[in-house]
Amino acid sequence: MRRLILKMSVSVDGFVGGRDGELDWIFKSMDEGATAWTVETLWQAGVHIMGSRTFLEMAAYWPSSDEPFAAPMNEIPKVVFSRKRLAKPAHAATWSDARVAGGDLAEEIVRLKREPGKDLLAHGGAGFVQNLGATGLIDEFRLLVHPVALGRGLPLFSGLAAPLDLSLVSTAAFAAGAVAHVYRPK
């Protein structure tokens, strides 16, 4: 059975986006090392999963990007979670060919985990990730912690019903101050 891995950038105070969802703070500490770590994580996925808003934002951006993240984002299959009928973008075949999962989140994740292939990699947005965390089905957290405190914003773990104990698997510190933390639930 394949695993579900959550990959998110997060502030030191636990936010994945600013008050209005802004992400500009992430790019200030994305150096060569943090970029390489992220690209390696992306290529390890068999499927990228995300919420519908994130999907539409990424589908509008990645097909024409020449950034290091573009190739894995464009080439690896996607599953978008949406309870509404979703108009698929025409930006690129790998984005317009994304599967839409509209059923119960936990049931859909269990179904995806049972499919053959490499691990599932979840991206966001904040609401999707909060709901995903509440299912208890995340097998690994790959958090790129950026050296900024936002004070307020979109929290990563607000959907938990109880504390989630984690075991630290690895860390990697990068020159511009970001630190990659890999955790697994105990």
SERO-4910 file (N, C-alpha, C, O; in steps of 0.05 Angstrom, whole numbers):
BEGIN
 pado doro    nc1    nc2    nc3   cac1   cac2   cac3    cc1    cc2    cc3    oc1    oc2    oc3
  Met    A     17    -23      0      0      0      0     18     25      0     37     27     15
  Arg    A     11     44    -17     27     68    -18     20     87      5     -2     86     16
  Arg    A     39    105     11     35    123     34     24    150     24     26    157      1
  Leu    A     13    165     43      4    192     38     24    211     52     27    210     77
  Ile    A     37    227     37     57    246     47     46    274     43     37    282     21
  Leu    A     47    290     64     40    318     62     65    335     60     83    333     78
  Lys    A     68    351     39     90    369     35     79    397     36     63    405     19
  Met    A     88    412     56     79    440     58    102    458     67    120    450     82
  Ser    A    101    483     58    117    504     69    101    516     92     77    520     90
  Val    A    115    522    114    102    531    138    120    552    152    144    550    151
  Ser    A    107    572    164    122    592    180    130    579    206    119    558    214
  Val    A    148    592    221    156    581    247    133    580    267    134    565    286
  Asp    A    112    597    262     89    596    280     66    580    269     43    583    279
  Gly    A     71    563    250     52    543    241     32    550    220     11    537    218
  Phe    A     37    572    205     18    580    185     28    572    157     52    573    151
  Val    A      9    564    139     16    557    112      9    579     92     15    577     68
  Gly    A     -2    600    102     -9    624     86    -14    647    105    -21    643    128
  Gly    A    -10    671     95    -17    695    110    -46    698    114    -62    680    107
  Arg    A    -55    720    126    -83    725    132   -101    722    108   -123    711    110
  Asp    A    -91    732     85   -107    730     61    -96    709     42   -101    710     18
  Gly    A    -81    690     53    -70    668     37    -44    674     23    -34    658      7
  Glu    A    -32    698     28     -8    705     14     15    686     20     17    676     43
  Leu    A     32    682      0     54    663      2     81    676     -3    101    661     -5
  Asp    A     83    702     -7    108    715    -14    130    709      6    154    710     -2
  Trp    A    124    705     31    144    700     52    160    674     47    182    671     56
  Ile    A    149    655     32    162    630     26    187    635      9    208    622     14
  Phe    A    185    652    -11    206    655    -31    231    668    -20    252    666    -33
  Lys    A    229    682      2    252    696     13    274    677     23    297    684     25
  Ser    A    266    652     30    286    633     40    288    608     23    297    587     32
  Met    A    279    609     -2    281    587    -20    308    589    -35    310    602    -56
  Asp    A    328    577    -24    354    577    -37    358    551    -53    340    535    -56
  Glu    A    383    547    -63    389    523    -79    383    497    -64    373    478    -76
  Gly    A    391    496    -39    387    472    -23    358    466    -18    349    443    -21
  Ala    A    342    486    -10    314    482     -5    299    475    -31    281    458    -31
  Thr    A    308    487    -53    296    480    -79    301    451    -86    283    437    -95
  Ala    A    326    443    -83    334    415    -90    318    395    -72    309    375    -83
  Trp    A    315    401    -46    300    383    -28    271    381    -38    260    359    -38
  Thr    A    259    404    -45    232    404    -54    228    389    -80    209    373    -83
  Val    A    246    394    -99    244    380   -125    247    350   -121    232    334   -134
  Glu    A    265    341   -104    268    312    -99    243    301    -87    234    279    -95
  Thr    A    231    315    -68    205    306    -56    184    304    -78    168    285    -78
  Leu    A    182    324    -95    162    323   -117    165    299   -135    145    286   -142
  Trp    A    190    293   -143    195    270   -161    189    243   -148    185    224   -163
  Gln    A    189    242   -122    183    216   -108    154    209   -109    147    186   -102
  Ala    A    137    227   -117    108    222   -117     99    206   -142    110    209   -164
  Gly    A     79    190   -137     65    176   -159     41    192   -168     32    190   -191
  Val    A     30    208   -149      6    224   -154      8    249   -136     15    247   -113
  His    A      1    272   -148     -1    296   -132    -31    300   -126    -48    299   -144
  Ile    A    -37    304   -100    -65    309    -93    -67    337    -80    -49    347    -67
  Met    A    -90    350    -85    -94    377    -75   -123    385    -76   -140    371    -89
  Gly    A   -130    406    -62   -157    417    -63   -162    432    -89   -143    437   -105
  Ser    A   -187    439    -95   -194    450   -121   -182    477   -126   -174    483   -148
  Arg    A   -182    495   -105   -170    522   -110   -140    520   -116   -131    533   -135
  Thr    A   -126    504   -101    -97    500   -107    -93    489   -134    -76    497   -149
  Phe    A   -110    469   -141   -108    457   -168   -111    478   -190    -94    479   -208
  Leu    A   -131    495   -188   -136    514   -209   -113    535   -210   -105    544   -232
  Glu    A   -103    543   -187    -80    562   -187    -55    549   -199    -41    562   -215
  Met    A    -50    524   -192    -26    511   -203    -29    505   -233    -10    508   -248
  Ala    A    -53    497   -241    -58    491   -269    -54    516   -287    -47    513   -310
  Ala    A    -59    539   -275    -55    564   -290    -26    572   -291    -18    588   -308
  Tyr    A     -9    561   -273     18    571   -271     39    551   -282     56    559   -298
  Trp    A     38    526   -273     60    507   -279     64    500   -308     87    497   -316
  Pro    A     44    497   -324     49    490   -352     67    509   -368     81    500   -386
  Ser    A     68    534   -361     85    553   -375    110    561   -359    125    578   -368
  Ser    A    114    549   -336    137    556   -319    162    541   -328    161    519   -338
  Asp    A    185    554   -324    210    541   -328    226    537   -302    250    532   -302
  Glu    A    212    540   -280    224    536   -253    231    506   -250    219    489   -263
  Pro    A    249    500   -231    257    472   -227    233    454   -218    234    430   -223
  Phe    A    212    466   -206    190    450   -196    170    443   -219    154    425   -216
  Ala    A    172    456   -242    153    453   -263    151    425   -274    129    414   -278
  Ala    A    174    412   -280    173    386   -292    158    365   -275    140    353   -285
  Pro    A    165    362   -250    149    342   -234    120    351   -230    103    334   -230
  Met    A    115    376   -228     88    385   -225     71    380   -250     48    373   -248
  Asn    A     83    382   -273     69    378   -298     67    349   -306     47    340   -317
  Glu    A     88    333   -301     90    306   -311     76    285   -293     67    265   -304
  Ile    A     75    290   -268     63    270   -250     33    273   -249     23    296   -246
  Pro    A     18    251   -250    -12    253   -250    -22    268   -225     -9    268   -204
  Lys    A    -46    279   -228    -59    295   -207    -86    284   -200   -100    274   -218
  Val    A    -94    286   -175   -121    281   -166   -130    306   -151   -116    314   -132
  Val    A   -152    318   -159   -162    342   -146   -187    335   -130   -204    321   -140
  Phe    A   -188    344   -106   -211    339    -88   -230    363    -90   -223    385    -83
  Ser    A   -255    357    -98   -275    378   -101   -303    365    -98   -308    345   -111
  Arg    A   -319    378    -83   -347    368    -80   -365    380   -102   -387    371   -107
  Lys    A   -354    400   -116   -369    414   -138   -359    403   -165   -337    393   -167
  Arg    A   -375    407   -185   -366    400   -212   -344    419   -219   -347    444   -216
  Leu    A   -322    409   -228   -298    425   -233   -292    426   -263   -290    406   -276
  Ala    A   -291    450   -272   -284    454   -301   -254    450   -303   -238    464   -290
  Lys    A   -246    430   -318   -217    423   -320   -204    443   -338   -214    451   -359
  Pro    A   -180    452   -331   -166    472   -347   -155    460   -372   -150    436   -374
  Ala    A   -152    477   -392   -141    469   -418   -112    477   -421   -102    476   -443
  His    A    -99    484   -399    -72    494   -400    -51    473   -409    -33    480   -425
  Ala    A    -54    448   -401    -36    427   -409    -49    400   -404    -66    398   -387
  Ala    A    -42    381   -420    -55    355   -419    -54    342   -391    -74    331   -381
  Thr    A    -31    344   -377    -29    331   -351    -46    345   -330    -53    332   -310
  Trp    A    -53    370   -334    -71    383   -316   -100    378   -323   -117    374   -306
  Ser    A   -106    379   -349   -134    374   -357   -142    345   -354   -166    339   -354
  Asp    A   -122    327   -353   -128    299   -349   -130    291   -319   -132    267   -313
  Ala    A   -129    310   -301   -130    304   -273   -156    291   -266   -177    297   -277
  Arg    A   -154    271   -248   -178    258   -238   -191    276   -216   -177    289   -201
  Val    A   -217    276   -214   -231    290   -194   -243    270   -174   -257    252   -182
  Ala    A   -237    274   -148   -247    258   -127   -267    275   -112   -260    295   -100
  Gly    A   -292    267   -112   -313    283   -100   -328    269    -77   -346    281    -66
  Gly    A   -319    245    -70   -333    231    -48   -322    239    -21   -308    259    -18
  Asp    A   -327    222     -1   -317    226     26   -287    226     25   -274    208     13
  Leu    A   -275    246     37   -246    250     36   -231    225     46   -213    216     32
  Ala    A   -237    215     69   -223    192     80   -226    167     62   -207    153     57
  Glu    A   -250    162     52   -255    139     34   -239    142      8   -227    123     -1
  Glu    A   -238    166     -3   -223    171    -28   -193    167    -23   -179    155    -40
  Ile    A   -183    176      0   -154    172      6   -148    143      9   -128    133     -1
  Val    A   -164    128     24   -160     99     27   -160     86      0   -143     68     -6
  Arg    A   -178     93    -18   -179     82    -45   -153     88    -60   -142     70    -73
  Leu    A   -144    113    -59   -119    120    -73    -95    105    -61    -77     98    -76
  Lys    A    -94    102    -35    -72     88    -23    -70     58    -32    -49     47    -34
  Arg    A    -93     47    -38    -94     19    -47    -85     15    -76    -79     -7    -84
  Glu    A    -85     36    -91    -77     34   -119    -47     29   -120    -32     37   -102
  Pro    A    -38     15   -141     -9     10   -143      6     36   -151     -6     54   -162
  Gly    A     31     37   -144     47     59   -153     62     72   -130     61     63   -107
  Lys    A     76     94   -136     91    109   -117     72    125    -99     48    126   -104
  Asp    A     83    136    -78     68    150    -57     51    172    -68     55    183    -89
  Leu    A     30    180    -52     13    203    -57     27    227    -43     36    225    -21
  Leu    A     27    249    -57     39    274    -45     17    295    -45      8    304    -66
  Ala    A     10    304    -20    -11    324    -17      2    352    -15     23    355     -3
  His    A    -10    372    -28      0    399    -29    -16    419    -13     -5    433      4
  Gly    A    -41    421    -17    -57    443     -4    -82    447    -20    -88    432    -38
  Gly    A    -96    468    -14    -93    490      3    -98    484     32   -100    461     41
  Ala    A    -99    506     48   -101    504     77   -125    488     86   -122    470    103
  Gly    A   -148    494     75   -173    480     83   -171    450     77   -179    433     93
  Phe    A   -162    444     53   -159    416     45   -139    401     64   -145    379     72
  Val    A   -117    414     70    -97    401     87   -107    398    115   -101    378    128
  Gln    A   -122    418    126   -134    415    152   -153    391    153   -152    376    172
  Asn    A   -169    389    133   -188    366    131   -173    340    128   -180    319    140
  Leu    A   -152    340    113   -136    316    109   -123    307    135   -123    284    142
  Gly    A   -112    327    150   -100    321    175   -120    309    195   -113    291    211
  Ala    A   -144    318    194   -165    308    212   -172    279    207   -183    266    224
  Thr    A   -166    268    183   -173    240    176   -154    221    191   -161    198    195
  Gly    A   -130    230    198   -111    212    211    -97    194    191    -84    175    199
  Leu    A   -100    199    165    -89    182    144    -62    191    133    -51    178    115
  Ile    A    -51    213    143    -25    222    133     -3    205    145     -2    203    170
  Asp    A     14    193    129     35    175    138     61    190    143     78    180    158
  Glu    A     64    213    131     89    228    134     84    257    129     69    264    110
  Phe    A     97    274    145     96    303    141    123    313    133    143    310    147
  Arg    A    125    326    110    150    338    100    145    368    101    133    380     82
  Leu    A    154    380    122    149    409    127    175    425    122    195    420    134
  Leu    A    173    444    104    195    462     99    188    487    116    172    503    108
  Val    A    202    490    138    197    512    157    214    536    149    239    534    148
  His    A    201    558    144    214    582    135    219    601    159    202    602    177
  Pro    A    241    616    159    248    633    182    232    659    183    243    680    179
  Val    A    206    656    187    189    679    189    165    672    208    155    650    207
  Ala    A    158    691    225    134    688    241    113    707    230    118    731    228
  Leu    A     90    696    223     69    712    210     49    724    230     37    745    224
  Gly    A     47    713    254     29    724    274      0    715    270    -13    707    290
  Arg    A     -9    716    246    -36    707    239    -35    696    211    -17    702    195
  Gly    A    -54    679    205    -55    668    178    -71    642    177    -89    638    193
  Leu    A    -65    626    157    -79    601    153    -63    579    167    -42    572    158
  Pro    A    -74    567    189    -59    548    205    -59    520    191    -77    513    176
  Leu    A    -37    506    196    -34    479    185    -51    458    200    -64    442    187
  Phe    A    -51    459    226    -62    437    241    -88    443    256    -94    430    276
  Ser    A   -103    463    248   -127    470    263   -150    450    261   -169    452    277
  Gly    A   -148    430    244   -169    411    241   -167    386    259   -183    368    257
  Leu    A   -146    385    275   -142    362    292   -161    362    316   -166    382    329
  Ala    A   -172    338    321   -190    335    344   -175    331    370   -185    337    392
  Ala    A   -150    322    368   -133    317    391   -104    321    383    -98    322    359
  Pro    A    -86    324    402    -58    327    395    -48    304    378    -56    281    382
  Leu    A    -30    309    359    -19    289    342     11    286    349     27    304    343
  Asp    A     18    264    361     46    258    368     61    249    343     52    232    328
  Leu    A     84    261    339    100    255    315    128    247    323    139    255    344
  Ser    A    141    231    307    169    223    310    185    237    288    178    236    265
  Leu    A    207    250    296    224    263    277    240    242    262    254    226    274
  Val    A    239    243    235    253    224    218    279    236    209    300    223    209
  Ser    A    278    262    200    302    275    191    298    305    190    276    315    191
  Thr    A    321    319    189    321    348    185    343    355    166    363    340    163
  Ala    A    340    377    152    361    388    135    358    418    136    337    429    130
  Ala    A    380    432    143    380    461    145    392    472    119    412    461    109
  Phe    A    381    494    109    391    506     85    402    534     90    394    547    110
  Ala    A    419    543     73    435    568     77    418    592     82    425    610     98
  Ala    A    395    595     69    378    619     72    360    617     96    344    636    100
  Gly    A    362    596    112    348    595    137    324    575    139    315    570    161
  Ala    A    315    565    116    293    545    117    305    519    127    328    512    123
  Val    A    287    504    141    295    478    152    274    457    144    250    461    150
  Ala    A    282    436    131    263    414    124    261    395    148    281    385    158
  His    A    237    390    156    231    371    178    214    349    166    194    354    153
  Val    A    222    324    171    205    301    163    197    287    188    213    278    205
  Tyr    A    170    284    191    158    271    214    140    249    206    129    249    183
  Arg    A    137    229    223    116    208    220    100    206    245    111    209    267
  Pro    A     74    201    242     58    197    266     68    173    283     77    153    271
  Lys    A     66    176    309     75    154    327     54    132    327     57    112    341
***
